[in-house]
Amino acid sequence: MRTPEQLEGLDGLVIPGGESTTMTRLIESAGIEPALRTHHEAGRPILGTCAGMIVCDAEHLGFIDASTRRNAFGRQLQSFEADLEVTGVGEEPLRAVFIRAPWVERIAEDVETLATWGGHPVAIRGGSVLASAFHPELTDDPRFHALFMAMITKAQEREAARG
């Protein structure tokens, strides 16, 4: 996505991993922040993974009432995989890939913690935002993305009911 017009008509949006400072600068230079805000204010779901979680937090775009800490688990060499118990994806643990991952330092009461690692929230949901410190796209397990798709379906149903 490089222009605000590319956000029009989307039912959901993924803000992926990468480098959060670069991403926030690109959002500003491309002039897409107002379109992102319109998408969010319309209640259309957003999935933020790793750096996307940081971009969505209260200190950046403010889409979810939580604060994150960059590279909280360490630098590139400390990247790791772990099996997580994640609320909403079934009883089987979810394999999570953490690459220079953040964790949640502060979370509001209305934001739900879906998974923790090392005593820190690493998957959260608040309103129309689902965010993870890990990269669900790097495994063959579709359950975390299915959770996001369920949020999109629910938002579409609400929008259809409003008419």
Rosetta blueprint (number, residue, H / E / L):
1 M L
2 R L
3 T L
4 P H
5 E H
6 Q H
7 L H
8 E L
9 G L
10 L L
11 D L
12 G L
13 L E
14 V E
15 I E
16 P L
17 G L
18 G L
19 E L
20 S H
21 T H
22 T H
23 M H
24 T H
25 R H
26 L H
27 I H
28 E H
29 S H
30 A H
31 G L
32 I L
33 E H
34 P H
35 A H
36 L H
37 R H
38 T H
39 H H
40 H H
41 E H
42 A L
43 G L
44 R L
45 P L
46 I E
47 L E
48 G E
49 T E
50 C L
51 A H
52 G H
53 M H
54 I H
55 V H
56 C H
57 D L
58 A L
59 E L
60 H L
61 L L
62 G L
63 F L
64 I L
65 D L
66 A E
67 S E
68 T E
69 R E
70 R L
71 N L
72 A L
73 F L
74 G L
75 R L
76 Q H
77 L H
78 Q H
79 S L
80 F E
81 E E
82 A E
83 D E
84 L E
85 E L
86 V L
87 T L
88 G L
89 V L
90 G L
91 E L
92 E L
93 P L
94 L E
95 R E
96 A E
97 V E
98 F E
99 I L
100 R L
101 A L
102 P L
103 W E
104 V E
105 E E
106 R E
107 I E
108 A L
109 E L
110 D L
111 V L
112 E E
113 T E
114 L E
115 A E
116 T E
117 W E
118 G L
119 G L
120 H E
121 P E
122 V E
123 A E
124 I E
125 R E
126 G E
127 G L
128 S L
129 V E
130 L E
131 A E
132 S E
133 A L
134 F L
135 H L
136 P H
137 E H
138 L H
139 T L
140 D L
141 D L
142 P L
143 R H
144 F H
145 H H
146 A H
147 L H
148 F H
149 M H
150 A H
151 M H
152 I H
153 T H
154 K H
155 A H
156 Q H
157 E H
158 R H
159 E H
160 A H
161 A H
162 R H
163 G L
